[in-house]
Amino acid sequence: MKLSLSRSVGASLSKSLFLLLILLLSVVIALWQLIPPAVIPASAPLTEFSAERAMQHLAVIAQKPRPMGSTGNIAGREYLVEELTAMGLQPTVQKTTAVQRFPGSPVFESGTVYNVVARLQGSDSTGAIALDAHYDSGTTGPGASDCGSCVVTLLETARILKNEPSLKNDVIFVFTDGEENGMLGAGAFVKEHPWAKDIRLAINFEAMGSGGPSLLYSTSQNNNTLIKEFVKAVPHPFVSSFFSSFLNLFSAQRLGCDLEEYMDSGSAGLGFFYGADTPAYHTDRDSIKVIDPRSIQHQGSYALGLARHFGNLDLSEITADTNAVYFNILPAVVVYYSQAWVIPHMVITALLLIAVVIIGIQRKQLTLKGISLSAVAFVLSIIGAVIVVNLVWWLVKILNPNLQIFIIGNYQSDIYQAALIALTIAVMSAFYTWLLARFHLHDLFIGAMFIWAALMVLTSLLMPGASYLFTLPLFFTLLGLGWIFLTSKQIDNSWQQVIIFAITAIPGIILFIPDQVYNFASLMSRFESLTNIPLLLYRWYLLLCYSV
């Protein structure tokens, strides 16, 4: 009897370790996407973008803060003019008084801006491509990343393009002033500069930390062709339609960057930013000593690749398409498809859920009462976790007044995020330990899936660019569960079932982690909420519960 029990415990432990290993490997693959490409040294051929060469410019530009009207701002502008002139370009300075008023706000921003602009003439232009970066910074730091990095990215790109055969289309380099004061420079350029009317595609670079991969976080509407051409043009694409879809739902929450000005005027647009180490944002840590040159290398691969690629396309056709859903599944491996497929995907997945429930009830592995109560229990577990986590964060902020804004400051927000995630796991683990004594695990599993399906429907209708985060994980999990219901008399702890559950968990982990890890801190800057953490964790926890 003891030998049989020992073998049973050993087999259960082996399956648990196997499942944990698969989950950890999936996490590693997901996080692998967040590693920027290696820096190309200054000794590389002059036709290649080198972050090491760009850093030489940054050492000059990011010596001190560059807010509008400051001595640092003037020095940065003069350096830009000198360098562009030395390349053989003919830069001009657009001086004007700019006034901005944001939609729905009575507040005006105004000031005198000095935009630096230069143009590479095309051989047979169908329009102009604007490469945009702001050279001003906040008052609280030297702005090496935000956005000195963007400026030097364009300087290195301009040097390369100036020494190559002419592209078909014009390329306009726009170094804007006053971005930190409400995109004053970009607004003035779009409204007043005579070159603005020629722009068919605007490409904007931003930074919100000191490192990390450069993410395509925003595009103009009708972007399916843009995404298709973008994937062709660059060597290390990193994309997410979740971010732009989220912000489109809350239209009052503007991103606060130059790209909005171009898109508001009717131009097609691509927006990029990097945002790891967000506590460095707008602080004295945003310096040449802290910045990761790999992020500049990534931005540069975009700037040069896109200028070369779109520089030879017919720009009149790049927005003649539908909107797209787009995301990475591996480093540099992008999946994209028309949003016209979102509703069919939702319907197919919903029908699959219904079919799995019917099969489970017929096989006496599910009960309607158990599923219904389990769905309610899952919602309560989320609410409980959110209340506890936000209560703890509220208490932490009372104890330490320096932690009022989660994203910004000279402290490591990653540590606090990890601690709050661990607390979420603890709360949900305690709740589900209690539930497992009162419900069948498969009822708990399907009950949670119905809540997931509700989120799938909501995102498909309201945030189609984010629908893949809910539709695809649910679809693959249902395939695995349906197979088990069809081939087994009951859900047990067999190796076959453990393997199926492990495999079907992989898509959700690979899709969710990059979006949540990289976008979470950025969204927290405008939406300080921890409500998405329980949704990220529930599938991992149920799978681990199943294995033991």
Buried (B, 14 or more C-beta within 10 A) or exposed (E): EEEEEEEEEEEBEEBBEBBBEBBEEBBEBBBEBBBBBEBBEEEEEEEBBBBBBBBEBBEBBBBBBBBBBBEBBEBBBEBBBEBBEEBEBEBBBBEBEBBBEBEEEEEEBBBBBBBBBBBBEBEEBBBBBBBBBBBBBBBBBBBBBBBBBBBBBBBBBBBBBBEBEBBBBBBBBBBBBBBBBBBBBBBBBBBEBEBBEBBBBBBBBBBBBBBBBBBBBBBBEBBBBBBBBBBEBBEBBBBBBBBBBBBBEEEEEBBBBBBBBBBBBEBBBBBBBBBBBBBBBBBEBBBBEBBBBBBBBBBBBBBBBBBBBBBBBEBEEBBEBBBBBBBBBEBEEBBBBEBEBBBEBBEEBBEBBEEBBEBBBEBEBBBEEBBEBBBEBBBEBBEBBBEBBBEBBEEEBEEEEEBEBBBBBEEEBBEBBEBBBEBBBEBBBEBBEEBEEEBBBBBBBBBBBBBBBEBBBEBBEEBBBBBBBBBBBBBBBBBBBBBBBEEBEEBEBBEEBBBBBBBBBBBBBBBBBBBBBBBBBBBBBBEEEBEBBBBBBBBBBBBBBBBE
